[in-house]
Amino acid sequence: MHLRRLINTLIAFVALGASLPSVFAQPAANSLNTLPPALRAAVMSGNSQAITQAINTLSGGDNARRGALAAQVVAAAEQMLATNPQGAIQVATAAVNIVQSAPVQTGAPSQTQTVITTAARIFISPAAAQNSPLQASALATQTMAVAQATSNPTVVATVANSAVTLAERIVVTNPSAAVQLAGQAVQAVASQSVSQISPAQTLQVATAAARIIVQPAAQAASPQAVADISTSVTQVVSNPAVYQSSPQAAIQVMSSAFSAVTSQAVAAVAPGATQTVVQTLNQASTNPLLNQVNTTSTAQISSILAQQTQQQGQQTSQQTPLPLPVITEPPFFTVSPSS
């Protein structure tokens, strides 16, 4: 009885979807046809609440079944990308909503991972970034949160890489959202477990984030967030495990972070961040583990720090007033009447 009522409700959703724009276009038949009828109707409606209701009803409270149905839904969402990117994001969001539940993650760990990795492929797609950048960013944020909850460092690093890639794609059109997403990605890989198990991917996240924060538009839109990212990426790449995966890439991240944190827009809002970055770089320059894998590490980091001295010298010269010229009045001669 409950199932019949649900199907009738979903048929109404489908009828409503027929009058809406193509955002709710049908996904490819081969993935859609694998779904139970009620769930198929929900996916066709593009309504996240209807999808969640259908999964909860069909699963009968079995968390393993909920995870399996969510995996089927996100597979259908991925096949919608080419013709309906906005609809794909909405359907994928519903699937991620299901697996963000701790009981589902415990009862269906492999299906949870499938949903996470598939959702990452969806939000990183060029179609998602071009057509629905804000919705894609929201999906990326949600997916990263679920990935972190699973405590799987490899999955976290993979999703964070996808998220920061999306951030780079939207920085021109929405620098504020890009900076926010990049910051979340950096925080995701900053944990010791992720950086030790996936150091190369961690460095990739830091490198992409560094490319974002040096852009003036990003600094102007979110100076405090840029300061926070500058501090975080400097600390991340100073980790010997991360540094040794590509010393020159790590040095470039340090240089970009220093440049960003000392920029006028950022320094005006977060002056203390410069001191934190400088302190981290000073410690890195004397770290023997970094020098073992890169004998020029100390010299390269010192060169980065030398920029601060040059900047301070330039600021001092600009702020020191020039001496006023001494003006000598010409002699004043008085002509006597007798002359």
C-alpha positions in Angstrom: 0.0 0.0 0.0 2.8 2.4 0.9 4.7 1.5 -2.3 1.6 2.1 -4.4 1.0 5.5 -2.8 4.7 6.4 -3.3 4.5 5.5 -7.0 1.3 7.6 -7.4 3.1 10.5 -5.8 6.1 10.1 -8.0 4.0 10.0 -11.1 2.8 13.4 -10.1 6.4 14.5 -9.9 7.0 13.2 -13.4 4.0 15.0 -14.7 5.3 18.2 -13.1 8.7 17.6 -14.6 7.2 17.5 -18.1 6.3 21.1 -17.8 9.7 22.2 -16.5 12.8 23.0 -18.6 15.2 20.4 -19.9 17.0 20.2 -16.6 14.9 17.1 -15.8 15.5 15.4 -19.1 15.7 11.6 -18.9 19.1 10.0 -18.4 20.4 7.2 -20.6 18.0 4.3 -20.7 20.5 1.6 -19.9 21.2 3.1 -16.4 17.6 4.3 -15.8 16.1 0.9 -16.6 18.1 -0.8 -13.9 16.3 1.1 -11.2 13.1 -0.1 -9.5 10.0 1.7 -11.0 9.4 4.0 -8.0 13.1 5.1 -7.9 13.1 5.4 -11.7 10.2 7.8 -11.5 11.9 9.8 -8.8 15.1 10.2 -10.8 13.1 11.2 -13.9 11.4 13.9 -11.7 14.8 15.3 -10.8 13.5 15.9 -7.3 16.0 15.2 -4.6 13.4 14.8 -1.9 11.5 12.3 -4.0 14.7 10.3 -4.7 15.5 10.1 -0.9 11.9 9.1 -0.1 12.0 6.4 -2.7 15.3 4.9 -1.5 14.2 4.9 2.1 10.9 3.2 1.2 12.5 0.6 -1.1 15.3 -0.2 1.3 12.9 -1.1 4.1 15.4 0.2 6.6 18.2 -2.0 5.4 21.3 0.3 5.2 23.1 -2.0 2.9 20.2 -1.8 0.5 20.1 2.0 0.9 23.8 2.2 -0.1 23.2 -0.1 -3.1 20.3 2.0 -4.4 22.3 5.2 -3.9 25.1 3.7 -6.0 22.6 2.9 -8.8 21.2 6.4 -8.7 24.6 8.1 -9.0 25.4 5.8 -11.9 22.3 7.1 -13.6 23.3 10.7 -12.7 26.7 10.3 -14.4 25.0 9.2 -17.6 22.9 12.3 -17.6 25.9 14.6 -17.7 26.2 15.0 -21.5 22.7 16.1 -22.0 21.6 17.4 -18.6 24.4 18.5 -16.3 22.2 20.4 -13.9 19.9 17.4 -13.5 22.9 15.1 -13.1 24.2 17.3 -10.2 20.8 17.2 -8.5 20.4 13.5 -8.7 24.0 12.9 -7.6 23.4 15.2 -4.6 20.5 13.0 -3.6 22.7 9.9 -3.7 25.4 11.6 -1.6 22.7 12.6 0.9 22.0 8.9 1.4 25.5 7.8 2.0 26.4 10.7 4.4 24.5 8.7 7.0 26.9 6.9 9.3 24.8 3.7 9.4 24.9 3.5 5.6 28.6 4.1 5.5 29.0 1.2 8.0 26.5 -1.1 6.3 27.6 -0.4 2.7 31.2 0.8 2.7 32.0 -0.2 -0.9 28.8 1.3 -2.2 29.5 4.5 -0.2 32.9 4.7 -1.9 31.3 4.2 -5.3 28.9 7.0 -4.7 31.7 9.3 -3.5 34.0 8.7 -6.4 31.2 8.9 -9.0 29.9 12.1 -7.6 33.5 13.5 -7.8 33.6 12.6 -11.5 30.3 14.4 -11.9 31.2 17.7 -10.2 34.7 17.8 -11.9 33.2 17.5 -15.4 33.6 20.6 -17.6 29.9 20.5 -18.2 29.1 20.8 -14.5 31.5 23.8 -14.1 30.2 25.6 -17.1 26.5 25.1 -16.6 26.0 24.9 -12.8 29.2 26.1 -11.0 27.6 26.9 -7.7 25.6 23.6 -7.6 28.8 21.7 -8.6 30.7 23.5 -5.8 28.0 22.5 -3.3 28.2 18.9 -4.4 32.0 19.0 -4.1 31.8 20.3 -0.6 29.2 17.7 0.4 31.2 14.9 -1.2 34.4 15.9 0.5 32.6 15.9 3.9 31.4 12.3 3.3 34.8 11.2 2.1 36.4 12.5 5.3 33.8 10.8 7.4 34.8 7.4 5.8 38.4 7.9 7.2 39.8 6.5 3.9 42.8 8.7 3.1 43.1 7.6 -0.5 39.5 8.5 -1.2 39.8 11.8 0.7 42.9 12.8 -1.4 41.1 11.8 -4.7 38.0 13.8 -3.9 40.0 16.8 -2.7 42.0 16.8 -6.0 38.8 16.8 -7.9 37.4 19.6 -5.8 40.4 21.9 -6.2 40.4 21.2 -9.9 36.8 22.4 -10.0 37.9 25.5 -8.0 40.5 26.4 -10.6 37.8 26.1 -13.4 35.5 28.6 -11.7 38.0 31.1 -10.2 37.6 33.5 -13.1 33.8 33.6 -13.0 33.3 33.1 -9.2 36.6 33.7 -7.3 34.9 33.7 -3.9 33.5 30.3 -4.4 36.7 29.0 -5.9 38.7 30.2 -2.9 36.3 28.7 -0.4 36.4 25.3 -2.2 40.1 25.3 -2.5 40.4 26.0 1.2 38.2 23.0 2.0 40.3 20.8 -0.3 43.5 21.9 1.4 42.1 21.2 4.8 41.0 17.8 3.7 44.5 16.7 2.8 46.2 18.6 5.6 45.7 15.7 8.1 48.7 13.6 8.8 46.9 10.4 7.7 46.2 11.7 4.2 49.5 13.4 3.6 51.5 10.4 4.7 49.5 7.9 2.6 48.9 10.0 -0.4 51.7 12.6 -0.5 51.8 13.1 -4.2 48.0 13.8 -4.4 48.4 16.1 -1.3 51.0 18.1 -3.1 48.8 18.3 -6.2 46.0 19.8 -4.1 48.4 22.3 -2.6 49.8 23.2 -6.0 46.4 23.9 -7.5 45.3 25.9 -4.5 48.5 28.0 -4.7 47.7 28.8 -8.3 44.3 30.1 -7.2 45.5 32.3 -4.3 48.0 34.3 -6.4 45.3 35.6 -8.6 44.4 39.2 -7.8 40.7 38.4 -8.2 40.8 35.7 -5.6 42.7 38.0 -3.2 40.3 40.8 -3.7 37.2 38.6 -3.3 38.3 36.6 -0.2 41.5 38.0 1.4 41.0 36.3 4.7 40.5 32.9 3.1 43.5 33.5 0.9 45.6 34.2 4.0 44.3 30.9 5.6 45.1 28.9 2.5 48.6 30.5 2.3 49.3 29.4 5.9 47.9 25.9 5.3 49.6 25.1 2.0 53.0 26.3 3.4 52.7 23.9 6.3 51.4 21.1 4.1 54.3 21.2 1.6 56.9 21.6 4.4 55.9 18.1 5.5 58.9 16.0 4.4 56.7 13.2 3.0 54.9 15.7 0.8 58.0 17.8 0.0 60.0 14.8 -1.3 57.3 13.8 -3.8 58.4 16.9 -5.8 60.7 19.4 -4.1 60.5 22.0 -6.9 56.8 21.9 -6.9 56.8 22.3 -3.1 59.2 25.3 -3.4 56.9 26.9 -6.0 53.9 26.5 -3.6 56.0 28.2 -0.8 56.8 31.0 -3.2 53.2 31.5 -4.3 51.9 31.3 -0.7 54.4 34.0 0.4 53.5 36.2 -2.6 49.8 35.8 -1.8 50.0 36.5 1.9 52.2 39.6 1.5 50.0 41.1 -1.2 48.5 44.4 -0.3 44.9 43.1 -0.3 45.6 40.1 1.9 48.2 41.7 4.3 45.8 44.5 5.0 43.2 42.1 6.3 45.4 39.4 7.9 48.8 40.9 8.8 49.5 38.0 11.2 49.3 35.4 8.5 52.6 36.8 7.0 54.4 36.1 10.3 53.0 32.5 10.4 54.1 31.8 6.8 57.6 33.3 7.4 58.0 31.2 10.6 57.0 28.1 8.7 59.4 28.9 5.9 62.3 29.6 8.3 61.7 26.2 10.0 61.6 24.5 6.6 64.8 26.1 5.5 66.7 24.4 8.4 64.9 21.1 8.2 67.6 18.4 7.4 65.0 16.1 5.9 64.2 18.6 3.2 67.8 19.3 2.5 68.5 15.6 2.1 66.1 15.4 -0.9 67.0 18.9 -2.2 70.4 20.2 -1.5 69.4 23.7 -2.6 66.3 23.8 -0.4 67.8 26.2 2.1 69.0 28.6 -0.6 65.7 28.5 -2.4 63.6 29.2 0.7 66.0 31.9 1.7 65.5 33.5 -1.7 61.7 33.5 -1.1 62.1 35.2 2.3 64.5 37.7 0.8 61.5 39.1 -1.0 60.1 40.3 2.3 63.3 42.3 3.0 63.1 43.9 -0.5 59.4 44.7 0.0 60.0 46.3 3.3 62.9 48.3 1.9 60.7 49.5 -0.9 57.9 50.4 1.5 60.3 52.3 3.7 61.7 54.3 0.8 58.2 55.1 -0.3 57.1 56.2 3.2 60.2 58.3 4.1 59.5 61.9 3.1 62.0 63.6 0.9 63.8 66.5 2.6 62.2 69.9 1.9 64.4 72.1 -0.4 66.1 75.0 1.3 64.8 78.2 -0.4 67.1 81.2 -0.1 65.4 84.4 -0.6 67.2 86.9 -3.0 68.6 89.9 -1.3 66.3 92.9 -1.0 68.0 96.2 -2.0 66.6 99.5 -0.9 67.3 102.4 -3.3 67.7 105.7 -1.4 66.1 108.8 -2.9 69.4 110.5 -3.1 70.7 107.9 -5.5 
